[in-house]
Amino acid sequence: MNQTDIRKINEQIAILESRQAFQDLTIEQLNQSIIDQQKQIQWLQERVRLLSEKLKAAQPSMLASQAEETPPPHY
């Protein structure tokens, strides 16, 4: 091996190391995004559950029973 070959190999190694460092950073950023999104999903799921419970609790009081309904004017 001559000096030119060694220099090319060293340049290729430096490029690969740079790419790996960039990919490691990107993977960490994506991982953090996934963690943040999972927290948001859990928060939203909890809000939907609470709203669903409130809606179920409020429905009977919002709707009149058939006996309480006044007949339409054409009767």
C-alpha positions as CSV (number, residue, x, y, z in Angstrom):
1,M,0.0,0.0,0.0
2,N,1.3,3.4,-0.8
3,Q,0.6,6.8,0.8
4,T,-2.2,7.6,-1.6
5,D,-4.1,4.5,-0.8
6,I,-3.8,5.1,2.9
7,R,-4.9,8.7,2.5
8,K,-8.0,7.5,0.5
9,I,-8.8,4.9,3.2
10,N,-8.5,7.5,5.9
11,E,-10.7,9.9,4.1
12,Q,-13.3,7.2,3.6
13,I,-13.2,6.3,7.3
14,A,-13.6,10.0,8.2
15,I,-16.6,10.2,6.0
16,L,-18.2,7.1,7.4
17,E,-17.5,8.3,11.0
18,S,-19.1,11.6,10.2
19,R,-22.2,9.9,8.7
20,Q,-22.5,7.6,11.7
21,A,-22.3,10.6,14.1
22,F,-25.1,12.4,12.1
23,Q,-27.2,9.2,12.0
24,D,-26.8,8.7,15.8
25,L,-27.9,12.3,16.4
26,T,-30.9,11.8,14.0
27,I,-31.9,8.6,15.7
28,E,-31.8,10.3,19.1
29,Q,-33.9,13.2,17.9
30,L,-36.5,10.8,16.3
31,N,-36.5,8.8,19.5
32,Q,-37.2,11.9,21.6
33,S,-40.0,12.9,19.1
34,I,-41.6,9.5,19.6
35,I,-41.4,9.8,23.4
36,D,-43.0,13.3,23.2
37,Q,-45.8,12.1,20.9
38,Q,-46.5,9.1,23.1
39,K,-47.0,11.4,26.0
40,Q,-49.3,13.6,24.0
41,I,-51.3,10.5,22.9
42,Q,-51.7,9.3,26.5
43,W,-52.8,12.8,27.5
44,L,-55.3,13.0,24.7
45,Q,-56.6,9.5,25.5
46,E,-57.2,10.5,29.1
47,R,-59.0,13.6,28.0
48,V,-61.2,11.6,25.6
49,R,-62.0,9.1,28.4
50,L,-62.9,11.9,30.8
51,L,-65.1,13.6,28.2
52,S,-66.8,10.3,27.4
53,E,-67.6,9.8,31.0
54,K,-69.0,13.3,31.4
55,L,-71.1,12.8,28.2
56,K,-72.5,9.5,29.5
57,A,-73.3,11.1,32.9
58,A,-75.0,14.1,31.2
59,Q,-77.0,12.3,28.6
60,P,-79.9,11.1,30.8
61,S,-80.4,14.6,32.1
62,M,-80.3,16.2,28.7
63,L,-82.9,14.0,27.1
64,A,-86.5,13.9,28.2
65,S,-88.2,10.5,28.6
66,Q,-90.9,9.5,26.2
67,A,-93.6,10.2,28.8
68,E,-92.2,13.7,29.4
69,E,-92.1,14.6,25.6
70,T,-94.9,16.8,24.5
71,P,-96.6,15.5,21.4
72,P,-96.0,17.3,18.1
73,P,-98.5,20.1,17.2
74,H,-100.2,18.0,14.5
75,Y,-101.6,15.6,17.0
